[in-house]
Amino acid sequence: MSKRIVLGNEAIAFGALSSGVAVAAGYPGTPSSEIIETIMKYGDKVYAEWSSNEKVAFETAYGAAMMGARALATMKHVGVNVAADALMSSSYTGVEGSLVLVSADDPSMWSSQNEQDNRYYGMMALIPVIEPYDPQSAYDLIMSAFEFSSEVKHPVIFRSNTRINHVRSQVDMKDIKPPVMGRLSKNPSRYALVPENARRNRKEQLRRWEIIQKKVEELNSIEGDGKKLVIASGIAYAFVKEVVENSKVKILKLSTPFPIPKELTLKALEDSEEVLVVEELEPIVEMQVKDLMMSEGIMLKIHGKDLVDRTGELTLEKVNYAVGKFLGKEVDKIDDIAFDVVPRPPALCPGCPHRSSFIDLKKGLALAGIKDTFFSGDIGCYSLGVLPPFNEQDSLIEMGGSLGIANGVYRSTGVIPIAIIGDSTFFHTGLPGLANAVYNKTPMILLVLDNRSTAMTGQQPSPSKYIDIANVAKGMGIEYVKAFDPFDYNTSTRIIKETAEWVKKNLKPAVLISKRACALDALDKIEDRLPVAEVDMNKCTGCTICYDYFTCPAIIPLPNKKASIDLSQCIGCGACVPICPFKAISMKGDKPKGWDDAWLS
């Protein structure tokens, strides 16, 4: 037994290691990414991988669990949408070992396009959902999830959220166990889901579900005593526990929001006069409790989403208001507090190649005479292209969506669109859209921003380090493929201009690849002192192009509108030099050893 101060994600990873996990697979996505990273760091004998997408990650874990191994798949909540096909089938077949899916939900959408509540997947698939309330419970309950899955031969969804994933606290831990490996076994009547087998598996699934509904009782508990009952699931329990500290309130503490423990819930309801269900986002528990009360003829007043917000993450203030109203106290609802602070809009890092790519694209299209088009964007650091002065992301829907959306735009308007996607997202879910563009001969430009990294989630590796995107595009039937260095402003704009003219003339798709490493990755490879940009004040006219149009955070305006370099932020990339029309910016200092390789290899 040891004590560590860890992130919630690290607690989940160590819990998996203490459970004997043998195979772990995931796709980077905030707030889940640190789980796989921690397993890679500390699980010497565990096979852990970054998969090309969440579907493949889940299938990898699923395949290992078929063979009897203990397996883990990790992803953010929207990633479960990508994995959903295999997830639904896994509930029909069950598994021979243990299969745990970590769904890291993101209430309030701190880094996501929606705040979907993935407990619904448990309801739809008949897969039990286990939910922690802090890092210690995350460690303990992920171990329970592996044991539960192993005993009932069924997958388990482990649902966490941003606050639990990224809070840091002390956790009591057990020793890491050797991996529970699998062995080759074949059972096509179970795992080959042709209709005859699927029908039989459906009956077996329902048989297992009866066992699961009874077994979840042991993971939940009743605390306190009183006529007022508060039912709290996951992180809601932590807030409720603090709010009712000195009140006579009974708490039904739920670690399994689906299915709820029926017998324990009935016991909690026995001598209660009124009920409040506190849970984050959707009324999953509330609906089940109401159904149970109706089926048992229990006539009690029950509160839930009439007092607890259905949108946004729970906070102590929100829970205090709901519980206070439930207990008949005078409580004012605290709205979001507005602080009078200088706004800090998100910005691309100094040296980010995406900034140059957006500048190149705007200029190249202008040279081709294209004044208005549709920029179909995708998910990554380059999503910031939606902001001024770029304004080159007209839609951001989901990973890989840029190509399909672009196809629809052209087919409905006749406007030739620009699809913009990153290298990791290209391999994640971009390939089907590209195949569709070739198959249906859709005129569009696909601009792949290849920075050799899954940068937005922490510089995890990208398949583009090992698979050449140009060769993939050509192999899929793209006739026109060109690559460029976005820092080479003149060459890049010329290539973009020529590409736009080719697509307009031939009415076929073309692929452009902007190739330069993520600045953070490049800097990690360079140990020597960096060169820096400097401004010649005699040449600078205060035209504002470098800081208003190029918008590098290292370039700041002076009171006289002339530009100045913030040496604490400048990384010496030199991308700003060709932007200045008056040649007022130059580089000071020599390039360190390995500079070009760090950026371009």
C-alpha positions as CSV (number, residue, x, y, z in Angstrom):
1,M,0.0,0.0,0.0
2,S,1.3,3.5,-0.9
3,K,0.0,7.0,-1.0
4,R,0.4,9.3,-4.0
5,I,-0.9,12.7,-4.9
6,V,-2.3,12.2,-8.4
7,L,-4.7,13.4,-11.0
8,G,-8.0,11.6,-11.3
9,N,-6.9,10.2,-14.6
10,E,-3.7,8.9,-13.0
11,A,-5.8,7.3,-10.3
12,I,-7.9,5.5,-13.0
13,A,-4.7,4.4,-14.7
14,F,-3.1,3.1,-11.4
15,G,-6.4,1.4,-10.5
16,A,-6.3,-0.4,-13.9
17,L,-2.7,-1.4,-13.3
18,S,-3.6,-2.7,-9.8
19,S,-6.4,-4.8,-11.4
20,G,-4.0,-6.6,-13.7
21,V,-4.9,-4.8,-17.0
22,A,-3.1,-6.4,-19.9
23,V,-4.2,-4.3,-22.9
24,A,-5.1,-0.6,-22.9
25,A,-6.0,1.4,-25.9
26,G,-7.3,4.9,-26.4
27,Y,-7.4,7.9,-28.6
28,P,-6.3,11.3,-27.2
29,G,-9.1,13.5,-26.1
30,T,-9.5,16.0,-23.2
31,P,-10.3,15.1,-20.5
32,S,-9.2,11.5,-20.9
33,S,-5.6,11.6,-22.3
34,E,-3.5,11.1,-19.2
35,I,-4.9,7.7,-18.5
36,I,-3.1,6.0,-21.4
37,E,0.0,8.1,-20.9
38,T,0.2,7.0,-17.2
39,I,-0.3,3.3,-18.1
40,M,2.5,3.7,-20.8
41,K,4.8,5.2,-18.1
42,Y,4.2,2.8,-15.3
43,G,2.8,-0.4,-16.9
44,D,6.1,-2.0,-18.0
45,K,4.4,-5.3,-18.9
46,V,1.1,-3.9,-20.2
47,Y,0.5,-3.4,-23.9
48,A,-0.8,0.2,-24.2
49,E,-1.4,2.0,-27.5
50,W,-2.7,5.2,-29.0
51,S,-5.1,3.9,-31.6
52,S,-6.0,5.7,-34.8
53,N,-9.5,6.4,-33.5
54,E,-11.8,5.4,-30.6
55,K,-13.5,2.7,-32.6
56,V,-10.2,0.9,-33.1
57,A,-9.3,1.5,-29.5
58,F,-12.5,-0.1,-28.3
59,E,-12.2,-3.0,-30.8
60,T,-8.6,-3.6,-29.6
61,A,-9.7,-3.9,-26.0
62,Y,-12.7,-5.9,-27.0
63,G,-10.6,-8.4,-28.9
64,A,-8.3,-8.8,-25.9
65,A,-11.2,-9.4,-23.6
66,M,-12.6,-12.0,-26.0
67,M,-9.4,-14.0,-25.4
68,G,-9.8,-13.7,-21.6
69,A,-7.5,-10.8,-20.9
70,R,-8.3,-7.7,-18.8
71,A,-8.6,-4.8,-21.2
72,L,-9.3,-1.1,-21.0
73,A,-10.4,1.4,-23.6
74,T,-10.3,5.1,-22.9
75,M,-11.8,8.1,-24.7
76,K,-13.6,11.4,-24.2
77,H,-17.4,11.3,-24.3
78,V,-17.8,12.2,-28.0
79,G,-15.3,9.4,-28.8
80,V,-17.9,6.9,-27.6
81,N,-20.0,8.0,-30.6
82,V,-17.2,6.7,-32.9
83,A,-17.0,3.4,-31.0
84,A,-20.7,2.9,-30.6
85,D,-21.2,0.2,-33.2
86,A,-18.8,-2.2,-31.5
87,L,-19.9,-1.1,-28.1
88,M,-23.5,-2.1,-28.8
89,S,-22.5,-5.5,-30.0
90,S,-20.2,-6.2,-27.1
91,S,-23.2,-6.2,-24.8
92,Y,-24.7,-9.0,-26.9
93,T,-21.6,-11.2,-26.9
94,G,-20.3,-10.4,-23.5
95,V,-16.6,-11.1,-22.9
96,E,-14.5,-13.9,-21.5
97,G,-12.1,-11.6,-19.5
98,S,-12.7,-8.0,-18.4
99,L,-13.7,-5.1,-20.6
100,V,-13.9,-1.6,-19.2
101,L,-14.6,1.5,-21.3
102,V,-13.7,4.8,-19.7
103,S,-15.9,7.6,-21.0
104,A,-14.5,10.9,-19.8
105,D,-17.5,13.2,-20.1
106,D,-17.1,17.0,-20.4
107,P,-20.1,18.9,-18.7
108,S,-20.0,22.6,-19.6
109,M,-18.1,21.7,-22.8
110,W,-14.7,23.0,-21.6
111,S,-13.0,21.4,-24.6
112,S,-15.8,19.7,-26.5
113,Q,-18.6,20.5,-29.0
114,N,-21.3,19.0,-26.8
115,E,-21.9,17.8,-23.2
116,Q,-23.7,14.6,-24.0
117,D,-24.4,12.3,-21.0
118,N,-22.9,8.9,-21.9
119,R,-24.9,7.1,-19.2
120,Y,-27.5,7.0,-22.0
121,Y,-25.2,4.5,-23.8
122,G,-25.5,2.2,-20.8
123,M,-29.2,2.4,-21.0
124,M,-29.3,1.8,-24.7
125,A,-26.8,-1.0,-24.7
126,L,-27.7,-2.6,-21.4
127,I,-24.2,-2.1,-20.1
128,P,-23.8,-1.1,-16.4
129,V,-22.3,2.3,-15.7
130,I,-20.0,2.9,-12.7
131,E,-19.3,6.5,-11.7
132,P,-16.7,7.9,-9.2
133,Y,-16.9,11.1,-7.1
134,D,-13.2,11.8,-6.5
135,P,-9.8,10.4,-7.4
136,Q,-9.8,7.9,-4.5
137,S,-13.2,6.5,-5.6
138,A,-12.0,6.6,-9.2
139,Y,-9.1,4.3,-8.1
140,D,-11.3,2.0,-6.1
141,L,-14.2,1.8,-8.5
142,I,-12.1,1.2,-11.6
143,M,-10.8,-1.9,-9.8
144,S,-14.4,-2.8,-8.9
145,A,-15.3,-2.4,-12.6
146,F,-12.7,-4.9,-13.7
147,E,-13.8,-7.4,-11.1
148,F,-17.5,-6.8,-12.0
149,S,-16.8,-7.3,-15.7
150,S,-14.8,-10.5,-15.0
151,E,-17.5,-12.0,-12.8
152,V,-20.5,-11.3,-15.0
153,K,-18.7,-11.7,-18.3
154,H,-20.0,-8.4,-19.5
155,P,-18.5,-5.0,-20.5
156,V,-18.7,-2.1,-18.0
157,I,-18.8,1.7,-18.8
158,F,-16.8,3.7,-16.3
159,R,-18.1,7.3,-16.6
160,S,-15.9,10.1,-15.2
161,N,-16.0,13.9,-15.9
162,T,-13.6,16.8,-16.4
163,R,-13.4,17.8,-12.7
164,I,-12.7,14.2,-11.5
165,N,-10.2,13.6,-14.3
166,H,-8.2,16.8,-13.7
167,V,-8.5,17.3,-9.9
168,R,-5.4,16.3,-7.9
169,S,-5.6,14.6,-4.5
170,Q,-4.0,12.0,-2.3
171,V,-4.9,8.4,-3.2
172,D,-4.2,5.2,-1.3
173,M,-3.0,2.6,-3.7
174,K,-2.2,-1.1,-3.8
175,D,0.7,-2.7,-5.6
176,I,0.6,-3.1,-9.4
177,K,-0.4,-6.6,-10.4
178,P,1.0,-8.6,-13.2
179,P,-1.2,-8.4,-16.4
180,V,-4.0,-10.9,-16.7
181,M,-3.3,-12.1,-20.2
182,G,-5.5,-14.0,-22.6
183,R,-5.1,-17.2,-24.6
184,L,-6.3,-18.0,-28.1
185,S,-9.8,-19.3,-28.1
186,K,-12.4,-19.5,-30.8
187,N,-16.2,-19.3,-30.2
188,P,-17.9,-18.2,-33.5
189,S,-21.3,-19.1,-32.2
190,R,-20.8,-16.3,-29.6
191,Y,-18.7,-13.7,-31.4
192,A,-19.8,-14.1,-35.0
193,L,-22.9,-12.0,-35.0
194,V,-24.9,-13.5,-37.9
195,P,-28.6,-13.2,-37.2
196,E,-29.0,-16.7,-35.7
197,N,-26.2,-16.1,-33.2
198,A,-27.3,-12.6,-32.5
199,R,-30.8,-13.7,-31.6
200,R,-29.4,-16.3,-29.2
201,N,-27.0,-13.8,-27.8
202,R,-29.8,-11.3,-27.2
203,K,-31.5,-13.8,-24.8
204,E,-28.2,-14.5,-23.1
205,Q,-27.6,-10.7,-22.7
206,L,-31.0,-10.4,-20.9
207,R,-30.1,-13.3,-18.7
208,R,-26.8,-11.6,-17.7
209,W,-28.7,-8.3,-17.2
210,E,-30.8,-10.0,-14.5
211,I,-27.6,-10.9,-12.7
212,I,-26.1,-7.5,-13.2
213,Q,-29.2,-5.8,-11.7
214,K,-28.8,-7.8,-8.5
215,K,-25.0,-7.5,-8.4
216,V,-24.9,-3.7,-8.5
217,E,-26.5,-3.6,-5.0
218,E,-23.1,-4.2,-3.4
219,L,-21.5,-1.1,-5.0
220,N,-24.0,1.4,-3.4
221,S,-24.8,2.5,0.1
222,I,-27.1,4.5,2.4
223,E,-25.7,7.1,4.7
224,G,-27.3,9.2,7.5
225,D,-30.8,9.1,8.7
226,G,-33.8,11.4,8.2
227,K,-37.2,11.8,6.6
228,K,-35.6,13.7,3.7
229,L,-33.8,11.5,1.2
230,V,-31.2,12.8,-1.2
231,I,-30.1,10.4,-4.0
232,A,-26.7,11.4,-5.4
233,S,-24.7,9.9,-8.2
234,G,-21.0,10.4,-9.0
235,I,-19.6,13.8,-8.3
236,A,-23.0,15.0,-7.1
237,Y,-22.4,12.9,-4.0
238,A,-19.2,14.9,-3.1
239,F,-21.2,18.1,-3.3
240,V,-24.2,16.8,-1.4
241,K,-22.0,15.4,1.3
242,E,-20.5,18.8,1.9
243,V,-23.8,20.7,1.7
244,V,-25.8,18.5,4.2
245,E,-22.9,18.0,6.6
246,N,-24.9,19.2,9.7
247,S,-28.5,18.4,8.5
248,K,-30.6,15.4,9.3
249,V,-30.7,14.0,5.8
250,K,-30.5,10.4,4.5
251,I,-28.3,10.0,1.4
252,L,-28.5,7.2,-1.1
253,K,-24.9,7.2,-2.5
254,L,-24.9,5.8,-6.0
255,S,-21.8,4.4,-7.7
256,T,-24.0,2.8,-10.4
257,P,-26.3,5.4,-11.9
258,F,-27.4,2.7,-14.3
259,P,-28.9,0.3,-13.3
260,I,-29.8,1.8,-9.9
261,P,-29.8,-0.8,-7.1
262,K,-33.6,-1.5,-6.8
263,E,-33.6,-3.2,-3.4
264,L,-31.4,-0.6,-1.8
265,T,-33.4,2.2,-3.3
266,L,-36.6,0.7,-2.0
267,K,-35.0,0.5,1.5
268,A,-34.0,4.1,1.3
269,L,-37.5,5.1,0.3
270,E,-39.2,3.1,3.1
271,D,-39.5,5.8,5.7
272,S,-38.8,8.9,3.6
273,E,-41.3,11.7,3.1
274,E,-39.7,13.5,0.2
275,V,-36.9,12.8,-2.3
276,L,-34.4,14.8,-4.2
277,V,-32.2,13.3,-7.0
278,V,-29.0,15.2,-7.6
279,E,-27.1,14.2,-10.7
280,E,-25.1,16.0,-13.4
281,L,-26.7,16.6,-16.8
282,E,-29.5,14.2,-17.8
283,P,-32.2,12.8,-15.4
284,I,-30.9,9.2,-15.8
285,V,-31.3,8.3,-12.1
286,E,-34.4,10.4,-11.6
287,M,-36.2,8.5,-14.4
288,Q,-35.3,5.1,-12.9
289,V,-36.4,6.1,-9.4
290,K,-39.7,7.4,-10.7
291,D,-40.3,4.2,-12.6
292,L,-39.5,2.2,-9.6
293,M,-41.8,4.2,-7.3
294,M,-44.6,3.9,-9.8
295,S,-44.2,0.2,-10.2
296,E,-44.1,-0.3,-6.4
297,G,-47.0,2.1,-5.8
298,I,-44.9,4.5,-3.7
299,M,-46.5,7.9,-3.6
300,L,-43.8,10.4,-2.6
301,K,-43.0,13.8,-3.9
302,I,-39.7,13.6,-5.9
303,H,-37.6,16.5,-7.1
304,G,-34.8,16.4,-9.6
305,K,-34.3,18.6,-12.6
306,D,-36.9,21.1,-11.3
307,L,-34.2,22.1,-8.8
308,V,-30.9,20.9,-10.4
309,D,-29.8,22.4,-13.7
310,R,-29.8,20.1,-16.7
311,T,-27.0,21.9,-18.4
312,G,-23.4,22.6,-17.3
313,E,-21.3,20.9,-14.7
314,L,-22.4,20.7,-11.1
315,T,-20.9,23.2,-8.7
316,L,-21.1,23.5,-4.9
317,E,-23.3,26.6,-5.4
318,K,-25.8,24.8,-7.6
319,V,-26.1,21.8,-5.3
320,N,-26.4,24.1,-2.2
321,Y,-29.3,25.9,-3.9
322,A,-31.1,22.6,-4.8
323,V,-30.6,21.0,-1.4
324,G,-31.5,24.2,0.4
325,K,-34.7,24.6,-1.5
326,F,-35.5,20.9,-0.9
327,L,-34.9,21.4,2.9
328,G,-37.1,24.5,2.9
329,K,-34.3,26.9,3.6
330,E,-34.0,30.4,2.2
331,V,-31.3,30.1,-0.4
332,D,-30.5,32.6,-3.2
333,K,-29.5,31.1,-6.5
334,I,-26.1,32.3,-7.4
335,D,-25.7,33.2,-11.0
336,D,-22.4,33.0,-12.8
337,I,-20.2,35.7,-11.3
338,A,-19.0,38.2,-13.9
339,F,-15.5,39.5,-13.2
340,D,-14.2,42.7,-14.8
341,V,-11.1,41.3,-16.3
342,V,-9.3,41.8,-19.6
343,P,-10.5,39.2,-22.1
344,R,-8.0,36.5,-23.1
345,P,-9.2,35.0,-26.3
346,P,-7.6,31.6,-27.2
347,A,-4.7,32.0,-29.6
348,L,-2.4,29.7,-31.6
349,C,1.1,29.4,-30.0
350,P,4.0,31.4,-31.1
351,G,5.6,29.5,-34.0
352,C,2.4,27.4,-34.7
353,P,2.5,26.4,-38.4
354,H,-1.3,26.6,-38.6
355,R,-1.1,30.4,-38.3
356,S,1.1,30.5,-41.4
357,S,-1.2,28.0,-43.2
358,F,-4.2,30.2,-42.7
359,I,-2.4,33.3,-43.9
360,D,-1.1,31.3,-46.9
361,L,-4.6,30.0,-47.7
362,K,-6.2,33.4,-47.6
363,K,-3.6,34.9,-49.9
364,G,-3.5,32.0,-52.3
365,L,-7.3,32.0,-52.8
366,A,-7.2,35.7,-53.3
367,L,-4.6,35.3,-56.0
368,A,-6.9,32.7,-57.7
369,G,-9.7,35.2,-57.7
370,I,-11.8,33.3,-55.1
371,K,-13.5,35.9,-53.0
372,D,-16.0,33.8,-51.2
373,T,-16.1,30.1,-50.4
374,F,-17.0,27.8,-47.6
375,F,-14.3,26.7,-45.1
376,S,-15.4,23.3,-43.7
377,G,-13.4,22.9,-40.6
378,D,-12.5,20.1,-38.2
379,I,-11.4,19.4,-34.7
380,G,-7.9,20.3,-33.6
381,C,-5.7,23.3,-32.7
382,Y,-6.6,24.7,-36.1
383,S,-10.2,25.0,-34.9
384,L,-9.0,28.4,-33.8
385,G,-9.1,29.4,-37.4
386,V,-12.7,30.2,-36.7
387,L,-11.6,33.4,-35.0
388,P,-10.6,36.7,-36.5
389,P,-8.5,37.7,-38.4
390,F,-8.5,34.3,-40.1
391,N,-12.2,33.5,-40.3
392,E,-11.4,30.3,-42.1
393,Q,-13.6,27.8,-40.3
394,D,-17.3,28.2,-41.2
395,S,-18.3,24.9,-39.6
396,L,-16.8,22.7,-36.8
397,I,-19.0,19.7,-36.2
398,E,-17.0,16.6,-35.3
399,M,-13.8,14.8,-36.1
400,G,-13.6,14.0,-39.8
401,G,-16.7,16.0,-40.5
402,S,-14.9,18.6,-42.8
403,L,-15.0,16.4,-45.9
404,G,-18.6,15.2,-45.6
405,I,-19.9,18.7,-44.8
406,A,-17.9,20.1,-47.8
407,N,-19.5,17.5,-50.1
408,G,-23.0,18.6,-48.9
409,V,-22.1,22.3,-49.4
410,Y,-21.0,21.8,-53.0
411,R,-23.9,19.5,-53.9
412,S,-26.4,22.1,-52.6
413,T,-24.8,25.3,-53.7
414,G,-22.3,24.6,-56.5
415,V,-19.7,26.5,-54.5
416,I,-16.3,24.8,-54.4
417,P,-15.5,24.4,-50.7
418,I,-12.2,24.2,-48.8
419,A,-12.0,21.3,-46.3
420,I,-9.4,21.8,-43.5
421,I,-8.3,18.9,-41.4
422,G,-5.3,17.9,-39.2
423,D,-3.0,14.9,-39.8
424,S,-4.3,13.0,-36.7
425,T,-7.9,13.7,-37.6
426,F,-7.2,12.7,-41.2
427,F,-6.4,9.2,-40.1
428,H,-9.0,9.2,-37.3
429,T,-12.1,9.7,-39.5
430,G,-11.0,11.7,-42.6
431,L,-10.3,8.8,-44.9
432,P,-14.0,7.8,-45.6
433,G,-14.8,11.4,-46.5
434,L,-11.8,11.5,-48.9
435,A,-12.9,8.2,-50.5
436,N,-16.4,9.7,-50.9
437,A,-15.0,12.8,-52.6
438,V,-13.1,10.6,-55.1
439,Y,-16.0,8.2,-55.6
440,N,-18.5,11.0,-56.2
441,K,-16.1,13.3,-58.0
442,T,-16.7,16.2,-55.7
443,P,-14.7,19.4,-56.6
444,M,-13.1,20.6,-53.3
445,I,-9.7,21.4,-51.9
446,L,-8.7,19.3,-48.9
447,L,-6.0,21.1,-46.9
448,V,-4.3,18.7,-44.5
449,L,-2.4,20.6,-41.7
450,D,0.3,18.0,-41.0
451,N,2.2,19.0,-37.8
452,R,3.2,15.4,-37.1
453,S,1.3,15.5,-33.8
454,T,-2.0,15.1,-32.0
455,A,-1.1,18.5,-30.6
456,M,-4.3,19.8,-29.0
457,T,-4.4,17.0,-26.4
458,G,-0.8,17.1,-25.4
459,Q,1.5,16.2,-28.4
460,Q,0.6,12.5,-28.5
461,P,2.0,10.8,-31.6
462,S,0.2,10.9,-34.9
463,P,0.1,8.2,-37.6
464,S,1.5,10.8,-40.1
465,K,5.0,10.2,-38.5
466,Y,4.9,6.7,-40.1
467,I,2.4,6.9,-43.0
468,D,2.8,9.4,-45.8
469,I,-0.4,11.4,-46.3
470,A,0.5,12.2,-49.9
471,N,0.8,8.5,-50.8
472,V,-2.4,7.7,-49.1
473,A,-4.2,10.4,-51.1
474,K,-2.7,9.3,-54.3
475,G,-3.6,5.7,-53.5
476,M,-7.2,6.6,-53.0
477,G,-7.3,8.1,-56.4
478,I,-6.6,11.8,-55.9
479,E,-4.9,13.1,-59.1
480,Y,-3.6,16.4,-57.7
481,V,-1.6,16.3,-54.5
482,K,0.9,19.0,-53.5
483,A,2.8,19.6,-50.3
484,F,4.3,22.8,-49.0
485,D,6.1,24.4,-46.0
486,P,3.7,27.0,-44.6
487,F,6.7,29.2,-43.5
488,D,7.7,29.5,-47.2
489,Y,5.1,32.2,-47.8
490,N,5.7,32.8,-51.5
491,T,5.9,29.2,-52.6
492,S,2.9,28.2,-50.4
493,T,0.6,30.9,-51.8
494,R,1.6,30.0,-55.4
495,I,0.8,26.4,-54.8
496,I,-2.6,27.2,-53.3
497,K,-3.4,29.5,-56.2
498,E,-2.5,26.9,-58.8
499,T,-4.5,24.2,-56.9
500,A,-7.6,26.4,-56.7
501,E,-7.4,27.0,-60.4
502,W,-6.9,23.3,-61.2
503,V,-10.0,22.3,-59.1
504,K,-12.1,25.0,-60.8
505,K,-11.0,23.9,-64.2
506,N,-11.2,20.1,-63.7
507,L,-14.1,19.9,-61.2
508,K,-12.3,17.2,-59.2
509,P,-11.0,17.0,-55.6
510,A,-7.4,18.0,-54.8
511,V,-5.3,17.5,-51.7
512,L,-2.8,20.0,-50.3
513,I,-0.5,19.1,-47.3
514,S,1.0,21.8,-45.2
515,K,4.0,20.2,-43.6
516,R,5.7,21.6,-40.5
517,A,6.0,20.3,-37.0
518,C,4.1,21.5,-34.0
519,A,6.2,24.3,-32.5
520,L,6.2,22.7,-29.0
521,D,7.4,19.4,-30.5
522,A,10.1,21.1,-32.4
523,L,11.4,23.1,-29.4
524,D,11.6,19.9,-27.4
525,K,14.2,18.6,-29.8
526,I,16.4,21.8,-29.7
527,E,18.8,22.3,-26.7
528,D,20.8,25.3,-27.9
529,R,19.9,28.9,-27.6
530,L,17.2,30.0,-30.1
531,P,17.4,32.9,-32.6
532,V,14.9,35.7,-32.0
533,A,13.1,38.1,-34.3
534,E,13.8,41.8,-34.1
535,V,12.1,44.9,-35.6
536,D,14.0,47.7,-37.3
537,M,12.2,50.7,-36.0
538,N,13.5,52.8,-38.9
539,K,11.8,50.5,-41.4
540,C,8.6,49.8,-39.4
541,T,5.7,52.0,-40.5
542,G,3.2,50.9,-37.9
543,C,1.0,49.3,-40.6
544,T,-0.2,46.7,-37.9
545,I,-0.1,43.8,-40.3
546,C,2.2,41.7,-38.1
547,Y,0.2,41.9,-35.0
548,D,-3.4,42.5,-36.3
549,Y,-3.2,40.2,-39.4
550,F,-0.5,37.6,-38.5
551,T,-1.4,37.8,-34.8
552,C,1.6,36.1,-33.3
553,P,1.5,36.5,-29.5
554,A,5.2,37.4,-29.5
555,I,4.6,40.5,-31.6
556,I,3.1,43.3,-29.6
557,P,2.1,46.9,-30.5
558,L,3.8,49.9,-29.1
559,P,1.9,53.2,-28.3
560,N,3.1,54.6,-31.7
561,K,1.6,51.5,-33.4
562,K,5.0,50.2,-34.3
563,A,5.7,46.5,-33.6
564,S,7.9,45.1,-30.9
565,I,9.0,41.6,-30.1
566,D,8.3,40.0,-26.8
567,L,11.5,38.0,-26.2
568,S,9.8,35.9,-23.5
569,Q,7.5,34.5,-26.1
570,C,9.5,34.6,-29.4
571,I,10.8,31.1,-30.3
572,G,12.8,32.3,-33.4
573,C,10.7,30.4,-36.0
574,G,11.0,33.3,-38.5
575,A,7.5,32.9,-39.8
576,C,6.9,36.6,-39.3
577,V,9.8,37.8,-41.5
578,P,8.1,37.4,-45.0
579,I,4.8,38.8,-43.6
580,C,6.2,42.4,-43.2
581,P,5.8,44.3,-46.5
582,F,8.5,46.7,-45.5
583,K,11.1,44.1,-44.5
584,A,11.3,45.5,-41.0
585,I,11.5,42.1,-39.3
586,S,14.7,40.0,-39.4
587,M,16.2,37.2,-37.4
588,K,19.0,37.8,-34.9
589,G,21.2,34.8,-34.1
590,D,22.2,31.6,-35.9
591,K,20.0,28.6,-36.2
592,P,21.0,26.0,-33.6
593,K,22.1,22.5,-34.6
594,G,19.2,20.3,-35.8
595,W,16.9,23.3,-36.3
596,D,15.6,22.4,-39.7
597,D,15.3,18.7,-38.8
598,A,13.3,19.5,-35.7
599,W,10.7,21.5,-37.8
600,L,10.6,19.5,-41.0
601,S,11.6,15.9,-40.4
